[in-house]
Amino acid sequence: MRDCVQKGNWWKLAIGVVLIGMALGCKVEQFPPELWSVSPNKFDIGRPVELKGAQFGNNPVVTFGQAETAIQATVQSSSDASLIVLVPRIATGPTQIQVANSQGLSSPVSFTVIQPQPTLSADNAILPTNAAAGATIRISGNNLDRLQSVRFDTTQASSFTVVSPSEVLVTISPQQPRGFAKLTLVTEGGIISGFTYLVAGTPEITGFSPKRVRVGQEITIQGRYLADGQVRINRATPDPTTTRITDTEIKVIVPADATTGRLSVTVFDRLTGLSADSLYIAGAPAITGNPSPMEGITGDKVMLTGLNFRDITSVSFGTTAAQFRIVSDTQLEVTVPARSQSGDVTISISGVGGSASATQPFVYILPPANLVFTPLRRGVNKLVSVTGQNLYRIQQVTLNGKQVTINARTEGTDFQFFVPTDGTTGPITATNRAGTATSVRSLTVVQAPVVTDYPRRWPAGGRMIIKGNWLRDAVVQFTGAVYPATNDGRNDDTEIWIRVPDDAQPGQFRLTTDSPIAFTSDQFTPVRPVSGVVFTPTKGRVGDEITVTGQFLEDVTDIRFGGGASLPATFQRLGNGQVKVIVPTNAVDGTICFTNPAGFACTTTLFDVQRVVAGVSFTPKTGKVGTEVTFTGQNLSDVIEVRFGGGTSAAAQFRLVGTTLIATVPANAISGTVCLTTDSGTVCTTDAFVVTK
């Protein structure tokens, strides 16, 4: 055996199965080690045991196990008769111990290996310190190699892998509830229990949108392990009642006290996920100054001053979007957009932080349009009113090319000016920064009226014609009339028709237009129907001449007797309100009627037309005294006396019945003609009446 050992490094061959093989193959001839006992005879792996024996030598090798499975133990101290060794990590249960040295190999001694109580490392015993259900964690410690089970509370781990006695990989069951769980490890050597592990993934924020917001706006946070998390926006906490959370998404309203910063989500008051980017909280914009300038046309640049302009995304004039340039956080340069409506418009801005409007309106200017003026005719120094569209900031007004001064205006809708003394007929133009408009019609500048023809006498209430020039729209005021004459049809510069007022009195009339110069007429007499008429004599025969006195007889054109039923009478104007009239041939008793341009009027006194009877016949032709005789003929109504016997009898009694006359034969009547007397004379019948006894 000495030869075999000396041929190699014996201390290396003593390890494991090689050493055992050498011992079996060589014969010991001198002093091999002797192993008598082990104390204790069963003990934990890693614990020291004492070997008793003899001849252990200087460098003994101690092995636990048999043949190929033998494991060399660590010798802590040695003497020739005693060895202190540590139980190596070997399969638990009965085994054997042997000691080998350069002299040989001892006989085996029985020993029982006991698995020791497992322990966890003092630091970083479990990594990561938290993990979600389904994740794999690493547990570090001692004596973990005889692991039998791992559970979290009462739920078994999905699996575990012993990497080494000091390291185990454990996969948490996907069904494991989130939260703190009591971790229990069961090994052959004992149980580790009471260690609390947080089953929850650390929140991860993978993104959020939008990146720029205002207070009160909702944002969406994406990630994982977010369930039940508490959100903070740069330390500001949103209202949990309005927060909606799932494991992969959180919708939250930005609170009023939020400021720009990173987002965080915390679960179980200890696990926090932090966003990579900061959320920008935009301040509410405000326009603190008036637009400068406060009016303009399309394309003008307007400067706005205020606060929080960095996040402005749109500017509008009313509802019209405008282009803009952010000069600074307190200044915006805005280009006035094209609009269809002029006038006051509110400038509004909008951005991430909200919206704001200017307190003072901006006056948007379009070119003037659709100029209309009133009146259409105007004299010098008279006011003209012009209306139209877009009459803002009118800078110049002209009449027929001559500039006039605006007297008054209603911004945007109208303006007024006085016709200058040298003004002439022509169109009106209005100009502002945006452009010029010209009226379609021309303003007629009225000149002084010229009257060339008018009647000096005309019926009151009648249509009167005045001729001349610049007469249109003239106002004619007659002496004594309360109101001016009304137009009666024609109204142009060369001729006007008016109706003479009923209350006009003799005198002058005044004709005025828009011209400052008026026309005053000569003496004018308004003609009225004949009135106040008296005549003499009051009776007469056809062909007689009577004298009539009254008012407005100078204008008489027709005179008729018998209430106007006769033929026109011949008459002669004498002046001074008198006419001489010849009683016409068919005149009958009645009023005398006069016609002049003012109308028809009759006298209140009757004229008695005196006529002789004619064409008289009677019946009966004979009769005694007292007989009634009936006469027919002409003008019997004028009879004043009837006598029989050729006019020799006493006047007979008579009566008129309609157009007939009935006379009673008087007592002294004799045979003869019957004579009938009127104021115009006596006429006797051609036939005789025979008086019988």
TORPAMAR-523246 format. One line per field, with one value per residue (C-alpha): x, y, z. Coordinates in nm, 2 decimals. Example, Ala and Ser with C-alpha at 12.3 -4.5 7.8 and 13.67 -1.06 7.14 Angstrom:
<sites>
u <- c(1.23	1.37)
v <- c(-0.45	-0.11)
w <- c(0.78	0.71)
</sites>
This chain:
<sites>
u <- c(0.00	0.30	0.41	0.06	0.03	0.38	0.32	0.07	-0.07	-0.23	-0.42	-0.60	-0.67	-0.83	-1.13	-1.44	-1.44	-1.08	-0.95	-1.18	-1.06	-0.70	-0.77	-0.94	-0.66	-0.36	-0.28	-0.20	0.11	0.19	-0.05	-0.37	-0.61	-0.87	-1.21	-1.38	-1.68	-1.86	-2.03	-2.30	-2.39	-2.66	-2.65	-2.74	-2.56	-2.30	-2.28	-1.95	-1.91	-1.62	-1.45	-1.26	-0.99	-0.62	-0.34	-0.54	-0.20	-0.13	-0.36	-0.65	-0.94	-1.29	-1.57	-1.94	-2.12	-2.02	-1.82	-1.90	-2.14	-1.89	-1.85	-1.54	-1.60	-1.43	-1.19	-1.19	-0.93	-0.74	-0.51	-0.39	-0.69	-0.96	-1.10	-1.37	-1.54	-1.85	-2.13	-2.11	-2.41	-2.52	-2.83	-3.00	-3.05	-2.82	-2.48	-2.12	-1.80	-1.45	-1.10	-0.82	-0.46	-0.13	-0.13	-0.46	-0.84	-1.03	-1.33	-1.67	-1.87	-2.25	-2.39	-2.73	-2.74	-3.01	-3.14	-3.09	-3.36	-3.38	-3.31	-3.34	-3.07	-3.05	-3.04	-3.23	-3.37	-3.64	-3.59	-3.77	-3.93	-4.27	-4.40	-4.73	-4.91	-4.76	-4.41	-4.10	-3.91	-3.57	-3.54	-3.20	-3.10	-2.96	-3.06	-3.32	-3.22	-3.47	-3.76	-4.09	-4.35	-4.40	-4.72	-4.85	-5.11	-5.30	-5.22	-4.95	-4.69	-4.72	-4.37	-4.03	-3.68	-3.39	-3.09	-2.87	-2.91	-2.90	-3.12	-3.47	-3.68	-4.05	-4.33	-4.63	-4.96	-5.16	-5.46	-5.28	-5.48	-5.30	-5.17	-4.96	-4.94	-4.77	-4.49	-4.43	-4.15	-4.15	-3.83	-3.72	-3.53	-3.82	-4.05	-3.98	-4.30	-4.41	-4.23	-4.48	-4.45	-4.63	-4.79	-4.83	-4.64	-4.48	-4.69	-4.54	-4.65	-4.58	-4.74	-5.02	-5.22	-5.26	-4.92	-5.03	-5.36	-5.54	-5.69	-6.02	-5.92	-5.92	-5.60	-5.55	-5.26	-5.15	-4.93	-4.96	-5.01	-5.22	-5.52	-5.62	-5.34	-5.33	-5.25	-5.05	-4.97	-4.65	-4.77	-5.13	-5.39	-5.69	-6.04	-6.08	-6.46	-6.40	-6.10	-6.15	-5.89	-5.82	-5.50	-5.37	-5.54	-5.64	-5.86	-5.82	-5.93	-5.65	-5.71	-5.71	-5.38	-5.19	-4.87	-4.64	-4.45	-4.43	-4.71	-4.70	-4.92	-4.88	-5.03	-5.03	-4.87	-4.53	-4.51	-4.48	-4.45	-4.33	-4.38	-4.08	-4.22	-4.37	-4.73	-4.75	-5.03	-5.12	-5.24	-5.57	-5.51	-5.63	-5.64	-5.55	-5.52	-5.73	-5.64	-5.38	-5.51	-5.88	-5.99	-5.87	-5.91	-5.83	-5.46	-5.38	-5.16	-5.32	-5.12	-5.29	-5.14	-5.22	-5.12	-5.04	-5.02	-4.76	-5.03	-5.27	-5.39	-5.65	-5.76	-6.09	-6.27	-6.62	-6.65	-6.38	-6.04	-5.74	-5.37	-5.15	-4.79	-4.69	-4.45	-4.41	-4.61	-4.77	-4.80	-4.98	-4.96	-5.28	-5.36	-5.71	-5.90	-6.14	-6.50	-6.84	-6.97	-6.82	-6.86	-6.78	-6.64	-6.50	-6.15	-6.13	-5.83	-5.83	-5.55	-5.47	-5.54	-5.88	-6.04	-6.06	-6.20	-6.11	-6.33	-6.33	-6.46	-6.25	-6.40	-6.37	-6.38	-6.52	-6.55	-6.87	-7.16	-7.52	-7.53	-7.88	-7.96	-8.27	-8.41	-8.32	-8.34	-8.18	-8.11	-7.78	-7.72	-7.98	-7.91	-7.88	-7.89	-7.70	-7.75	-7.57	-7.36	-7.02	-7.02	-6.75	-6.47	-6.57	-6.29	-6.42	-6.75	-6.79	-7.09	-7.03	-6.66	-6.65	-6.56	-6.83	-6.81	-6.98	-7.22	-7.33	-7.31	-7.43	-7.12	-7.17	-7.52	-7.55	-7.41	-7.54	-7.39	-7.51	-7.52	-7.24	-7.33	-7.13	-7.27	-7.38	-7.60	-7.42	-7.35	-7.24	-6.92	-6.80	-6.45	-6.28	-5.96	-6.11	-6.24	-6.50	-6.86	-7.06	-7.44	-7.63	-7.85	-7.74	-7.84	-8.02	-7.90	-8.22	-8.18	-8.41	-8.76	-8.86	-9.24	-9.34	-9.72	-10.00	-10.36	-10.44	-10.78	-10.87	-11.15	-11.08	-11.06	-10.98	-10.67	-10.44	-10.14	-9.81	-9.54	-9.17	-8.85	-8.71	-9.07	-9.07	-9.17	-9.25	-9.46	-9.73	-9.87	-10.18	-10.28	-10.52	-10.48	-10.39	-10.20	-10.01	-10.17	-10.17	-10.03	-10.30	-10.13	-9.83	-9.50	-9.19	-8.95	-9.14	-9.50	-9.68	-10.05	-10.19	-10.53	-10.61	-10.70	-11.07	-10.97	-10.74	-10.80	-10.72	-10.36	-10.02	-9.91	-9.55	-9.38	-9.08	-8.85	-8.52	-8.36	-8.32	-8.48	-8.86	-9.11	-9.39	-9.68	-9.87	-10.22	-10.42	-10.79	-10.93	-11.26	-11.57	-11.93	-12.14	-12.29	-12.47	-12.67	-12.95	-13.13	-13.37	-13.64	-13.76	-14.01	-14.03	-14.12	-13.90	-13.65	-13.65	-13.31	-13.23	-12.93	-12.76	-12.52	-12.31	-11.97	-11.76	-11.98	-11.67	-11.60	-11.96	-11.98	-12.35	-12.68	-13.01	-13.36	-13.63	-13.39	-13.14	-13.39	-13.40	-13.18	-12.86	-12.94	-12.75	-12.54	-12.29	-12.02	-12.03	-11.75	-11.77	-11.96	-12.25	-12.39	-12.68	-12.90	-13.17	-13.46	-13.44	-13.74	-13.82	-13.77	-14.01	-14.06	-13.79	-13.44	-13.17	-12.87	-12.50	-12.21	-11.84	-11.52	-11.58	-11.92	-12.30	-12.51	-12.87	-13.04	-13.25	-13.51	-13.74	-13.77	-14.13	-14.15	-14.45	-14.63	-14.97	-15.20	-15.21	-15.39	-15.69	-16.01	-16.30	-16.60	-16.90	-16.96	-17.30	-17.45	-17.65	-17.52	-17.34	-17.22	-16.86	-16.65	-16.32	-16.03	-15.72	-15.42	-15.08	-14.97	-15.31	-15.13	-15.04	-15.41	-15.51	-15.85	-16.13	-16.42	-16.70	-16.88	-16.57	-16.43	-16.74	-16.87	-16.77	-16.46	-16.55	-16.46	-16.20	-15.97	-15.68	-15.70	-15.37	-15.31	-15.67	-15.87	-16.23	-16.43	-16.80	-17.02	-17.08	-17.43	-17.39	-17.23	-17.35	-17.27	-16.92	-16.55	-16.39	-16.09	-15.81	-15.56	-15.20	-14.94	-14.82	-15.16	-15.51	-15.59	-15.95	-16.07	-16.14	-16.47	-16.76	-16.95	-17.33	-17.52	-17.86	-18.16)
v <- c(0.00	0.23	0.19	0.28	0.59	0.71	0.71	1.01	1.29	1.09	1.38	1.44	1.07	1.06	1.27	1.07	0.75	0.78	0.76	0.46	0.29	0.32	0.19	-0.12	-0.18	-0.16	-0.37	-0.17	-0.30	-0.04	0.20	0.30	0.53	0.39	0.54	0.43	0.66	0.98	1.21	1.28	1.00	1.21	1.58	1.86	1.94	2.20	2.13	2.00	1.64	1.48	1.17	0.95	0.70	0.67	0.72	1.01	1.15	1.51	1.55	1.32	1.32	1.26	1.15	1.10	0.86	0.55	0.50	0.75	0.95	1.01	1.38	1.51	1.70	2.01	1.93	2.21	2.07	1.75	1.55	1.19	1.07	1.33	1.52	1.80	1.80	1.97	1.75	1.82	1.88	1.53	1.34	1.32	0.99	0.70	0.71	0.62	0.81	0.71	0.86	0.83	0.94	0.84	0.51	0.39	0.40	0.34	0.12	0.31	0.43	0.48	0.83	0.99	1.32	1.56	1.84	2.17	2.43	2.67	3.04	3.35	3.59	3.90	4.13	4.10	3.77	3.81	3.99	4.18	4.30	4.29	4.12	4.07	3.74	3.51	3.66	3.47	3.58	3.48	3.37	3.37	3.19	2.87	2.51	2.57	2.27	2.03	2.26	2.08	2.36	2.74	2.92	3.28	3.28	2.96	2.97	2.74	2.89	2.78	2.63	2.66	2.57	2.51	2.68	2.60	2.55	2.93	3.02	2.92	3.06	3.08	3.15	3.32	3.17	3.38	3.34	3.49	3.79	4.13	4.26	4.16	3.78	3.56	3.36	3.01	2.78	2.41	2.22	1.88	2.06	2.28	2.57	2.94	3.13	3.48	3.67	3.91	3.96	4.22	4.05	4.35	4.48	4.81	5.06	5.14	5.45	5.38	5.70	5.96	6.19	6.47	6.60	6.96	7.02	7.28	7.25	7.05	6.86	6.48	6.30	5.93	5.74	5.41	5.15	4.83	4.74	5.06	4.91	5.08	5.33	5.67	5.93	6.24	6.52	6.68	6.61	6.73	6.47	6.45	6.39	6.01	6.03	6.14	5.90	5.58	5.32	4.98	4.78	4.93	5.27	5.56	5.85	6.15	6.51	6.76	6.92	7.30	7.29	7.09	7.23	7.12	6.80	6.43	6.19	5.91	5.62	5.46	5.13	4.99	5.32	5.20	5.11	5.40	5.43	5.76	5.90	5.95	6.28	6.58	6.68	7.05	7.24	7.54	7.85	8.00	8.27	8.63	8.94	9.22	9.51	9.65	9.53	9.76	9.91	9.87	9.89	9.77	9.60	9.26	9.19	9.45	9.34	9.36	9.32	9.15	9.17	8.94	8.62	8.26	8.30	8.03	7.76	7.95	7.73	7.95	8.31	8.43	8.75	8.65	8.31	8.38	8.22	8.44	8.37	8.46	8.46	8.40	8.68	8.59	8.45	8.80	8.91	8.78	8.93	8.86	8.92	9.05	8.79	8.85	8.88	8.93	9.17	9.49	9.65	9.56	9.21	9.03	8.89	8.55	8.32	7.95	7.72	7.43	7.64	7.76	8.05	8.42	8.72	9.09	9.31	9.59	9.51	9.54	9.75	9.55	9.78	9.68	9.91	10.12	9.99	10.05	10.42	10.56	10.92	11.12	11.35	11.30	11.68	11.93	12.29	12.45	12.46	12.19	11.86	11.53	11.19	10.90	10.54	10.23	9.93	9.93	10.30	10.26	10.51	10.72	10.95	11.15	11.23	11.41	11.55	11.55	11.53	11.81	11.73	11.80	11.80	11.53	11.70	11.39	11.02	10.69	10.48	10.20	10.29	10.66	11.01	11.36	11.66	12.01	12.08	12.34	12.68	12.58	12.23	12.09	11.80	11.47	11.14	11.10	10.91	10.78	10.66	10.47	10.28	9.97	10.15	10.38	10.36	10.58	10.62	10.49	10.80	11.16	11.42	11.70	12.03	12.25	12.60	12.90	12.84	13.03	13.08	13.18	13.13	13.10	13.22	13.53	13.41	13.05	12.86	12.77	12.39	12.37	12.24	12.52	12.49	12.67	12.67	12.76	12.59	12.42	12.37	12.01	11.94	12.31	12.41	12.67	12.87	13.09	13.39	13.30	12.92	12.72	12.45	12.46	12.36	11.98	11.83	11.74	11.53	11.66	11.74	11.82	12.10	12.27	12.23	12.15	12.10	12.20	12.23	12.58	12.54	12.60	12.86	13.06	13.43	13.71	13.80	13.67	13.31	13.20	12.91	12.76	12.47	12.34	12.65	12.93	13.17	13.16	13.30	13.54	13.58	13.89	13.95	13.62	13.58	13.25	13.21	13.08	13.01	13.33	13.45	13.75	13.80	14.06	14.17	14.44	14.43	14.11	14.05	14.11	13.98	13.78	14.02	14.25	14.36	14.31	14.42	14.16	14.25	14.00	13.84	13.65	13.76	13.86	13.49	13.40	13.19	13.10	13.25	13.07	13.14	12.91	12.74	12.69	12.52	12.80	12.86	13.05	13.41	13.69	13.89	14.17	14.22	14.57	14.53	14.61	14.29	14.37	14.21	14.30	14.00	13.97	13.74	13.45	13.34	13.02	13.17	13.07	13.18	13.06	13.14	13.27	13.04	13.14	12.92	13.02	12.82	12.76	12.61	12.65	12.88	13.01	13.31	13.28	13.52	13.41	13.60	13.64	13.61	13.81	13.65	13.70	13.40	13.23	12.95	12.98	12.77	12.71	12.49	12.51	12.78	12.87	12.90	13.11	13.33	13.11	12.85	12.73	12.76	12.57	12.74	12.57	12.74	12.88	13.09	13.06	13.05	13.41	13.52	13.79	13.88	13.72	13.93	13.81	14.01	14.13	14.25	14.45	14.23	14.25	14.04	13.68	13.46	13.19	12.92	12.72	12.35	12.22	12.38	12.47	12.77	12.75	13.08	13.14	13.35	13.68	13.83	14.11	13.90	13.94	13.73	13.80	13.71	13.63	13.85	13.72	13.96	13.90	14.14	14.15	14.24	14.13	13.87	13.79	13.46	13.43	13.25	13.42	13.29	13.30	13.39	13.22	13.30)
w <- c(0.00	0.07	-0.29	-0.42	-0.20	-0.28	-0.65	-0.63	-0.42	-0.15	0.00	-0.33	-0.38	-0.03	-0.16	-0.25	-0.43	-0.55	-0.19	-0.11	-0.43	-0.33	0.02	-0.12	-0.37	-0.14	0.17	0.49	0.65	0.93	1.13	0.95	1.14	1.37	1.42	1.73	1.77	1.67	1.92	1.88	1.64	1.47	1.41	1.17	0.85	0.92	1.29	1.45	1.57	1.75	1.61	1.86	1.76	1.71	1.46	1.28	1.18	1.07	0.77	0.81	0.55	0.69	0.45	0.50	0.28	0.08	-0.24	-0.51	-0.29	-0.02	0.07	0.24	0.56	0.69	0.97	1.22	1.46	1.48	1.71	1.68	1.88	1.82	1.53	1.52	1.19	1.03	0.90	0.53	0.31	0.22	0.19	0.52	0.70	0.80	0.65	0.76	0.85	0.77	0.83	0.58	0.60	0.44	0.64	0.52	0.58	0.90	0.94	0.90	1.19	1.16	1.17	1.10	0.90	1.01	0.79	0.99	1.06	0.75	0.80	0.58	0.51	0.73	0.43	0.10	0.20	-0.06	-0.39	-0.52	-0.20	-0.37	-0.68	-0.85	-0.85	-1.11	-1.07	-0.96	-0.66	-0.51	-0.15	0.01	0.33	0.47	0.46	0.19	-0.01	0.15	0.06	0.06	0.01	-0.01	0.05	0.08	0.35	0.26	-0.12	-0.24	-0.47	-0.83	-0.83	-0.67	-0.77	-0.53	-0.69	-0.39	-0.02	0.01	-0.28	-0.39	-0.68	-0.60	-0.85	-0.68	-0.78	-1.03	-0.80	-0.51	-0.38	-0.39	-0.06	0.24	0.28	0.54	0.37	0.49	0.38	0.48	0.46	0.58	0.85	0.97	0.89	0.82	0.90	1.00	0.73	0.56	0.18	-0.03	-0.33	-0.56	-0.85	-0.82	-1.03	-1.36	-1.56	-1.92	-2.05	-2.00	-2.22	-2.28	-2.18	-2.14	-1.95	-1.74	-1.40	-1.41	-1.72	-1.73	-1.80	-1.88	-1.72	-1.88	-1.72	-1.51	-1.15	-1.11	-0.93	-0.61	-0.66	-0.52	-0.78	-0.72	-0.96	-0.83	-0.47	-0.54	-0.48	-0.72	-0.58	-0.55	-0.60	-0.96	-1.03	-1.23	-1.19	-1.35	-1.33	-1.66	-1.68	-1.45	-1.55	-1.31	-1.30	-1.25	-0.91	-0.85	-0.65	-0.91	-1.05	-1.33	-1.24	-1.26	-1.19	-0.93	-0.84	-0.50	-0.38	-0.03	0.09	-0.01	-0.37	-0.60	-0.97	-1.12	-1.47	-1.69	-1.81	-1.63	-1.68	-1.78	-1.60	-1.80	-1.62	-1.72	-1.99	-1.93	-2.15	-1.91	-2.16	-2.44	-2.79	-2.95	-3.18	-3.09	-3.45	-3.79	-4.12	-4.26	-4.23	-3.96	-3.67	-3.32	-3.00	-2.70	-2.35	-2.06	-1.88	-1.97	-2.34	-2.39	-2.43	-2.65	-2.94	-3.11	-3.14	-3.28	-3.37	-3.28	-3.45	-3.71	-3.65	-3.67	-3.72	-3.43	-3.31	-2.94	-2.87	-2.50	-2.21	-2.18	-2.55	-2.86	-3.20	-3.39	-3.76	-3.82	-4.02	-4.30	-4.18	-4.35	-4.08	-3.96	-3.62	-3.26	-3.22	-2.92	-2.94	-2.77	-2.70	-2.61	-2.50	-2.28	-1.97	-2.08	-2.26	-2.21	-2.39	-2.41	-2.21	-2.47	-2.82	-3.13	-3.42	-3.74	-4.04	-4.39	-4.69	-4.68	-4.89	-5.01	-4.94	-4.92	-4.84	-4.75	-4.87	-5.23	-5.29	-5.05	-5.05	-4.94	-4.56	-4.52	-4.34	-4.54	-4.37	-4.51	-4.41	-4.53	-4.43	-4.27	-4.19	-3.93	-3.89	-4.19	-4.27	-4.57	-4.73	-5.06	-5.26	-5.63	-5.56	-5.31	-4.95	-4.69	-4.31	-4.11	-3.87	-3.67	-3.69	-3.55	-3.58	-3.82	-3.95	-4.06	-4.07	-4.15	-4.32	-4.43	-4.81	-4.86	-5.01	-5.32	-5.33	-5.66	-5.77	-5.77	-5.59	-5.23	-5.14	-4.80	-4.73	-4.45	-4.42	-4.59	-4.90	-5.06	-5.15	-5.38	-5.38	-5.68	-5.69	-5.70	-5.44	-5.61	-5.47	-5.48	-5.63	-5.56	-5.70	-6.01	-6.07	-6.43	-6.43	-6.18	-6.16	-5.96	-5.88	-5.82	-5.64	-5.28	-5.27	-5.64	-5.82	-5.90	-6.14	-6.08	-6.35	-6.33	-6.23	-5.91	-5.79	-5.69	-5.33	-5.29	-4.99	-5.07	-4.79	-4.86	-4.66	-4.38	-4.43	-4.12	-4.32	-4.65	-4.97	-5.04	-5.36	-5.61	-5.86	-6.04	-5.86	-6.06	-6.10	-6.39	-6.27	-5.95	-5.89	-5.56	-5.40	-5.27	-4.90	-4.82	-4.56	-4.79	-4.78	-5.03	-5.02	-5.12	-5.11	-5.03	-5.21	-5.03	-5.12	-4.96	-5.10	-4.85	-5.11	-5.13	-5.38	-5.28	-5.52	-5.63	-5.48	-5.50	-5.45	-5.35	-5.54	-5.36	-5.47	-5.52	-5.19	-5.03	-5.35	-5.37	-5.70	-5.81	-5.93	-5.77	-6.05	-6.42	-6.76	-7.00	-7.15	-6.86	-6.71	-6.35	-6.14	-5.92	-5.64	-5.44	-5.37	-5.62	-5.91	-6.10	-6.17	-6.27	-6.59	-6.59	-6.46	-6.47	-6.34	-6.19	-5.95	-6.23	-6.47	-6.73	-7.03	-6.95	-6.91	-7.08	-6.83	-6.81	-6.54	-6.41	-6.16	-5.79	-5.73	-5.98	-6.29	-6.52	-6.61	-6.89	-6.79	-7.03	-7.24	-7.05	-6.71	-6.44	-6.09	-5.85	-5.73	-5.95	-5.96	-6.04	-6.14	-6.10	-6.09	-5.72	-5.76	-5.80	-5.57	-5.57	-5.42	-5.11	-5.26	-5.54	-5.86	-5.99	-6.36	-6.49	-6.80	-6.98	-7.02	-7.36	-7.54	-7.31	-7.36	-7.13	-7.07	-7.07	-7.32	-7.18	-6.84	-6.61	-6.33	-6.07	-6.32	-6.26	-6.58	-6.61	-6.80	-6.94	-7.09	-7.02	-6.72	-6.54	-6.21	-6.26	-6.30	-6.06	-6.20	-6.41	-6.57	-6.80	-7.08	-7.25	-6.92	-6.82	-6.54	-6.18	-6.09	-6.08	-5.80	-5.91	-5.78	-5.92	-5.92	-6.05	-6.38	-6.44	-6.32	-6.21	-6.21	-6.10	-6.34	-6.15	-6.11	-6.36	-6.62	-6.98	-7.28	-7.43	-7.40	-7.07	-6.98	-6.75	-6.60	-6.47	-6.36	-6.72	-6.86	-6.96	-7.23	-7.34	-7.48	-7.85	-7.77	-7.60	-7.30	-7.34	-7.02	-7.01	-6.79)
</sites>
